[in-house]
Amino acid sequence: MSSLIEEDEIRHEVALVWLESVDELDYVRQSLDRLPTRRGKPAYHRDGRMIGYARLGPRARPSRSSGTFRRRVFWLLPHDRDTDPDGLYATGTPAEAVDPRTLAPGVKGRKTERSKGGITPA
């Protein structure tokens, strides 16, 4: 969940790679996934679709036990607001969701009125 992500855990991020435009998305879900590399596009094994991912710099070290790197992945599920505007998240957001406009490398992002389904700017 995004509320459980600490900025210390994402301090080695050097870039966020968006696979599609986030300009029209009110929110994206984010998670810290264990991945085999620092930089490449990760495999995606959830329902829905991957929206983007973080790339890590050379100072990021793998886990001693698994050899994997913890990297953020951004994603949406089929019942999220972008594809089902009148559905479960017509208002409110999933716990792990943040407004993509508040994200940057090393910045965990936050919920906004827009992400919560409130007033959207014209």
Stockholm file with secondary structure:
# STOCKHOLM 1.0

chainA/1-122         MSSLIEEDEIRHEVALVWLESVDELDYVRQSLDRLPTRRGKPAYHRDGRMIGYARLGPRARPSRSSGTFRRRVFWLLPHDRDTDPDGLYATGTPAEAVDPRTLAPGVKGRKTERSKGGITPA
#=GR chainA/1-122 SS CGGGCCGGGGTTEEEEEESSCCTTCSCEEEEEEEESCSSSCCCCCSSSEEEEEEEECTTCCCCTTTCCEEEEEEEECTTSTTTCTTSTTSSSCCTTEECGGGCBTTBCCCCCTTTTTCCCCC
#=GC SS_cons         CGGGCCGGGGTTEEEEEESSCCTTCSCEEEEEEEESCSSSCCCCCSSSEEEEEEEECTTCCCCTTTCCEEEEEEEECTTSTTTCTTSTTSSSCCTTEECGGGCBTTBCCCCCTTTTTCCCCC
//
